[in-house]
Amino acid sequence: YYDIISMSYLFLSCTEENHTKNSLTSVRVDQNKTEQAREGLFRNASALIQQFKHGQNVYTRYQQGTNAKELDGKVSLLGFTAAYTDMQSQFDGLGKR
């Protein structure tokens, strides 16, 4: 699951598992360069978000729990651009109330 905290921060999380404390999360969109961040918090994620908008799939790897078991994931990006655009519109509308 992907939570976009703001337009420049991206937090990758899985609601069923916990990241191992201070571990690296790896993300790759299609055949692009693999990006890494601590515990799934990608600062300055604008380039990564652009890849999400134009990509087909995102591949993830992170360590789970106290045993540091590595988990791999693959998520389709189908519909990401529409959902992101809708989120931006809602976010922009918050200041107009």
Secondary structure, DSSP 4 states (H G I P E B T S, - for coil): -EEEEETTEEEE--TTSPBPTT-EEEEEETTSPPEEEETTEEES-HHHHHHHHH-SEEEEEEEETTTTEEEEEEEE-TTHHHHHHHHHHHHHHHTT-
